[in-house]
């Protein structure tokens, strides 16, 4: 064929490894060989990175992403791309669903350069792909993460009950919760004594509701945590958080861990019929932990008369090896058994039930690093002191109560509470009878927006 029509060449000879699309969490690095101009003011703080080899005959492209298996309708995002490098990554912002796989079609259009109009013609190609887990799990894994790498700078994102349960499969990762999560059914606590959670869980100022636990020895959102941090997370439930050994809203057992800017509104129960149950509003048993800028509102119950010893505290049942508690409050209704059981069987503290160090013959009086803590108690078997210390039968040891103040109600932000973190508000507190009461109390600002 001769003449002008025979000399026209189609432009697009694009090469890209569709199965190697990368899911990222930021706008991507600025690269010298490519310029991307997103159309229609579309924005997202994460998206897809597309490895691309351009045609040697043009630098002028349009990249468009469509939901589903074809480039039909209006694209979710479209961008003008000027690419001078032979090979480079093209980043497109895309607010895809982080809770599961999603299918998209990428359409790439190539246009002739100004000096080749009439010689080259525009061309287009389409590539379909499905978002894949970013946590290394196989496609189809229940609860797999679809955003993040688990590092401190790029945490895994959690947005569903299945993904929350999947946290236990990545016990040393950094986790970020990007929305409120409503749970259903009976929750299995994350982490065990042999495989505790050892990462960071950032609730992002969001809540978990509907937490209901029964049948586990160590009850809580987490069963065991070790060298972990939980922060900016709220728990609100009308269900019951129960266990037979150590029970707390956030964790049954915590070692060398931090709980910062968190709260729980819940009913915590021991279902033990023997042994030594431990109950705490936030944490059951903790060793060398920090609890800071947090609160608990609810009830603690352990009434079985055959139970040998019961440690209970408005924040934690046991706080050993110089745990630190500061800028906290709790309002708790107790049902821990009658005083006739004797102090050595009811270690009940308004803040902590026990702060002894060591165990057995090595058990010795302990200390609590405490400042600006406030507690209010009512009901049967409630505390007399902020801390009840069982070491060497030194029960109800008032010598470690410094920094803990008993209050009847809040009329203003208490002393020591940072107004940039706290503000006065109201909290609806569940009662032992199954009802509730609304009280004026300090609330964390991170949850108010």
Long-range contacts (C-beta under 8 A, 24 or more apart in sequence): 4-118, 7-119, 8-119, 8-120, 8-121, 9-57, 9-119, 9-120, 9-121, 10-120, 10-121, 10-123, 11-55, 11-57, 11-58, 11-110, 11-111, 11-112, 11-120, 11-121, 11-122, 11-123, 12-55, 12-108, 12-109, 12-110, 12-123, 12-124, 12-125, 13-55, 13-56, 13-57, 14-52, 14-53, 14-54, 14-55, 14-108, 14-110, 14-125, 15-52, 15-53, 16-50, 16-51, 16-52, 16-53, 16-108, 16-127, 17-51, 18-106, 18-127, 18-128, 18-129, 19-129, 20-51, 21-48, 21-49, 21-50, 21-51, 21-129, 22-48, 22-49, 22-50, 22-51, 22-89, 23-47, 23-48, 23-49, 23-96, 23-131, 23-132, 23-134, 23-146, 23-147, 24-48, 24-49, 24-91, 25-147, 25-148, 25-154, 27-91, 27-93, 28-89, 28-91, 31-85, 31-88, 31-89, 32-85, 33-83, 33-84, 33-85, 33-88, 34-81, 34-82, 34-83, 34-84, 34-85, 34-88, 34-89, 34-90, 35-81, 35-82, 35-83, 36-63, 36-79, 36-80, 36-81, 36-90, 36-91, 36-92, 37-79, 37-80, 37-81, 38-77, 38-78, 38-79, 38-92, 38-93, 39-77, 39-78, 39-79, 39-80, 40-78, 42-76, 42-77, 42-78, 42-93, 43-93, 44-77, 44-93, 44-94, 44-95, 45-93, 46-93, 46-94, 46-95, 46-147, 47-77, 47-91, 47-92, 47-93, 47-94, 47-95, 47-96, 48-91, 48-92, 48-94, 48-96, 49-89, 49-90, 49-91, 50-89, 50-90, 50-91, 50-92, 50-106, 51-87, 51-89, 52-83, 52-87, 52-88, 52-89, 52-90, 52-108, 53-86, 53-87, 54-83, 54-85, 54-86, 54-87, 54-88, 55-110, 56-86, 57-112, 57-113, 57-116, 57-120, 58-110, 58-111, 58-112, 58-113, 58-116, 58-120, 59-83, 59-84, 59-113, 60-110, 60-111, 60-112, 60-113, 61-108, 61-109, 61-110, 61-111, 62-107, 62-108, 62-109, 62-111, 63-90, 63-92, 63-106, 63-107, 63-108, 64-106, 64-107, 64-108, 64-109, 65-92, 65-94, 65-104, 65-105, 65-106, 65-107, 66-104, 66-105, 66-106, 66-107, 67-102, 67-103, 67-104, 67-105, 68-103, 68-104, 68-105, 69-103, 69-105, 69-128, 70-105, 70-126, 70-128, 71-105, 71-107, 71-126, 75-107, 76-104, 96-131, 96-146, 97-131, 97-146, 98-145, 98-146, 98-147, 98-157, 98-159, 98-178, 99-146, 99-159, 99-160, 99-162, 99-163, 100-146, 100-160, 101-130, 101-131, 101-132, 101-139, 101-140, 101-146, 102-130, 102-131, 103-128, 103-129, 103-130, 103-131, 104-128, 104-129, 104-130, 104-131, 105-129, 135-166, 135-169, 135-170, 135-173, 137-169, 141-166, 142-166, 143-169, 145-170, 148-174, 148-176, 150-174, 150-175, 150-199, 152-200, 155-200, 155-202, 164-190, 164-208, 165-190, 167-197, 167-201, 168-195, 168-197, 170-199, 171-195, 171-196, 171-197, 171-198, 171-199, 172-198, 172-199, 173-199, 174-199, 174-200, 174-202, 175-199, 175-200, 175-201, 175-202, 176-202, 176-204, 177-201, 177-202, 177-203, 177-204, 177-206, 177-208, 177-233, 178-204, 178-206, 179-206, 180-206, 180-207, 180-208, 180-209, 181-206, 181-207, 181-208, 181-209, 182-209, 182-210, 183-208, 183-209, 183-210, 183-211, 183-212, 184-210, 185-212, 186-212, 186-213, 186-214, 186-215, 187-211, 187-212, 187-213, 187-221, 188-216, 189-213, 189-216, 189-218, 189-219, 189-220, 189-221, 189-222, 189-223, 189-251, 189-252, 190-221, 190-222, 190-223, 191-222, 191-223, 191-224, 191-225, 191-251, 192-218, 192-223, 192-224, 193-218, 193-223, 193-224, 193-253, 195-224, 196-223, 196-224, 196-225, 196-226, 196-228, 196-253, 196-255, 197-222, 197-224, 197-225, 197-226, 197-228, 198-225, 198-226, 198-227, 198-228, 199-228, 200-228, 200-229, 200-230, 200-231, 201-228, 201-229, 201-230, 201-231, 201-233, 202-231, 202-232, 202-233, 203-230, 203-231, 203-232, 203-233, 203-234, 203-262, 204-232, 205-232, 205-446, 205-447, 205-449, 206-232, 206-233, 206-234, 207-233, 207-234, 207-235, 207-236, 207-447, 208-233, 208-234, 208-235, 208-236, 209-235, 209-236, 209-237, 210-237, 210-238, 210-239, 211-235, 211-237, 211-239, 211-241, 211-249, 211-266, 212-237, 212-239, 212-240, 212-241, 213-239, 213-240, 213-241, 213-242, 213-243, 214-240, 214-242, 214-271, 216-243, 216-244, 216-252, 217-243, 217-244, 217-245, 217-246, 217-252, 218-243, 218-245, 218-246, 218-247, 218-251, 218-252, 218-253, 218-284, 219-243, 219-246, 219-247, 219-248, 219-252, 219-268, 219-284, 220-247, 220-248, 220-249, 220-250, 220-251, 220-252, 220-283, 220-284, 221-249, 221-250, 221-251, 222-250, 222-251, 222-252, 222-254, 223-251, 223-252, 223-253, 224-251, 224-252, 224-253, 224-254, 224-255, 225-251, 225-253, 225-254, 225-255, 225-257, 226-254, 226-255, 226-256, 226-257, 227-255, 227-256, 227-257, 228-254, 228-257, 228-258, 229-257, 229-258, 229-259, 229-260, 230-257, 230-258, 230-259, 230-260, 230-262, 231-258, 231-259, 231-260, 231-261, 231-262, 232-260, 232-261, 232-262, 232-446, 233-262, 234-262, 234-263, 234-264, 234-265, 234-444, 234-447, 235-262, 235-263, 235-264, 235-265, 235-266, 236-264, 236-265, 236-266, 237-265, 237-266, 237-267, 238-430, 239-266, 239-267, 240-267, 240-268, 240-269, 241-266, 241-267, 241-268, 241-269, 242-268, 242-269, 242-270, 242-271, 243-270, 243-271, 243-277, 243-284, 244-270, 244-271, 244-272, 244-273, 244-275, 244-277, 245-272, 245-275, 245-276, 245-277, 245-278, 245-284, 246-277, 246-278, 246-284, 246-285, 246-317, 246-318, 247-277, 247-278, 247-279, 247-280, 247-284, 247-317, 248-279, 248-280, 248-281, 248-282, 248-283, 248-284, 248-316, 248-317, 249-281, 249-282, 249-296, 249-298, 250-282, 250-283, 251-283, 251-284, 251-286, 252-283, 252-284, 252-285, 253-283, 253-284, 253-285, 253-286, 254-283, 254-285, 254-286, 254-287, 254-289, 255-286, 255-287, 255-288, 255-289, 256-287, 256-288, 256-289, 257-286, 257-289, 257-290, 258-289, 258-290, 258-291, 258-292, 259-283, 259-289, 259-290, 259-291, 259-292, 259-294, 260-290, 260-291, 260-292, 260-293, 260-294, 261-292, 261-293, 261-294, 261-421, 261-444, 261-446, 262-294, 263-294, 263-295, 263-296, 263-297, 263-443, 263-444, 263-447, 264-295, 264-296, 264-297, 264-298, 265-296, 265-297, 265-298, 265-427, 265-428, 265-429, 265-430, 266-296, 266-298, 266-430, 267-298, 267-299, 267-301, 267-430, 267-432, 268-298, 268-299, 268-300, 268-301, 269-300, 269-301, 269-302, 270-301, 270-302, 270-304, 270-307, 270-310, 272-302, 272-304, 272-307, 273-304, 273-306, 273-307, 274-306, 274-307, 274-308, 275-307, 275-308, 276-307, 276-308, 276-309, 276-310, 276-311, 277-302, 277-307, 277-310, 277-311, 278-310, 278-311, 278-312, 278-317, 278-318, 278-353, 279-310, 279-311, 279-312, 279-313, 279-317, 279-336, 279-353, 280-312, 280-313, 280-314, 280-315, 280-316, 280-317, 280-318, 280-352, 280-353, 281-313, 281-314, 281-315, 281-316, 281-330, 281-332, 282-315, 282-316, 283-315, 283-316, 283-317, 284-316, 284-317, 284-318, 285-311, 285-316, 285-317, 285-318, 285-320, 286-316, 286-318, 286-319, 286-320, 286-323, 287-318, 287-320, 287-321, 287-323, 288-320, 288-321, 288-322, 288-323, 289-316, 289-319, 289-323, 289-324, 290-323, 290-324, 290-325, 291-315, 291-316, 291-323, 291-324, 291-325, 291-326, 291-328, 292-324, 292-325, 292-326, 292-327, 292-328, 293-326, 293-327, 293-328, 293-418, 293-421, 293-422, 293-444, 294-327, 294-328, 295-328, 295-329, 295-330, 295-427, 295-441, 295-442, 295-444, 296-330, 296-331, 296-332, 297-330, 297-331, 297-332, 297-427, 297-428, 297-429, 297-430, 297-439, 297-441, 298-332, 298-333, 298-429, 298-430, 299-332, 299-333, 299-334, 299-335, 299-379, 299-430, 299-431, 299-432, 300-332, 300-333, 300-334, 300-335, 300-336, 301-334, 301-335, 301-336, 301-432, 302-335, 302-336, 302-337, 303-335, 303-336, 303-337, 305-337, 305-341, 307-337, 307-345, 308-345, 309-344, 309-345, 309-346, 309-347, 309-390, 310-336, 310-337, 310-345, 310-346, 310-347, 310-348, 310-353, 311-347, 311-348, 311-353, 311-354, 311-388, 311-390, 312-336, 312-346, 312-347, 312-348, 312-349, 312-353, 312-383, 313-348, 313-349, 313-350, 313-351, 313-352, 313-353, 313-354, 313-383, 313-387, 313-388, 314-349, 314-350, 314-351, 314-375, 314-377, 314-383, 315-351, 315-352, 315-373, 316-351, 316-352, 316-353, 317-352, 317-353, 317-354, 318-352, 318-353, 318-354, 318-355, 319-351, 319-352, 319-354, 319-355, 319-368, 320-354, 320-355, 320-356, 320-357, 320-366, 321-357, 321-366, 322-357, 322-366, 322-367, 322-368, 322-369, 323-352, 323-355, 323-368, 323-369, 324-368, 324-369, 324-370, 325-351, 325-352, 325-368, 325-369, 325-370, 325-373, 325-403, 325-404, 326-369, 326-370, 326-371, 326-372, 326-373, 326-403, 326-416, 327-371, 327-372, 327-373, 327-416, 327-417, 327-418, 327-421, 327-422, 328-372, 328-373, 328-374, 329-373, 329-374, 329-375, 329-376, 329-407, 329-410, 329-414, 329-441, 329-442, 330-374, 330-375, 330-376, 331-375, 331-376, 331-427, 331-429, 331-439, 331-441, 332-375, 332-376, 332-377, 332-378, 332-379, 332-382, 333-377, 333-378, 333-379, 333-429, 333-431, 333-432, 334-377, 334-378, 334-379, 334-380, 334-381, 334-382, 334-383, 335-379, 335-380, 335-381, 335-432, 336-380, 336-381, 336-382, 337-380, 337-381, 338-380, 338-381, 339-381, 343-388, 343-395, 343-396, 344-390, 344-393, 344-395, 346-381, 346-388, 347-388, 347-389, 347-390, 347-395, 348-381, 348-382, 348-383, 348-384, 348-388, 349-383, 349-385, 349-386, 349-387, 349-388, 350-375, 350-376, 350-377, 350-383, 350-385, 350-386, 350-387, 350-404, 350-406, 351-375, 351-386, 351-387, 351-404, 352-386, 352-387, 352-388, 353-387, 353-388, 353-390, 354-387, 354-388, 354-389, 354-390, 354-391, 355-387, 355-389, 355-400, 356-389, 356-390, 356-391, 356-392, 357-391, 358-391, 363-390, 363-391, 363-392, 364-391, 364-392, 365-389, 365-391, 365-392, 365-394, 365-397, 365-399, 365-400, 366-391, 366-400, 367-400, 368-400, 368-403, 368-404, 369-403, 370-400, 370-401, 370-402, 370-403, 370-404, 371-403, 371-416, 372-403, 372-414, 372-415, 372-416, 372-417, 373-403, 373-404, 373-405, 374-404, 374-405, 374-406, 374-407, 374-410, 374-414, 375-404, 375-405, 375-406, 375-407, 376-406, 376-407, 376-408, 376-409, 377-406, 379-432, 409-439, 409-440, 410-439, 410-440, 410-441, 410-442, 411-440, 413-442, 414-442, 417-442, 420-445, 421-445, 421-446, 423-448
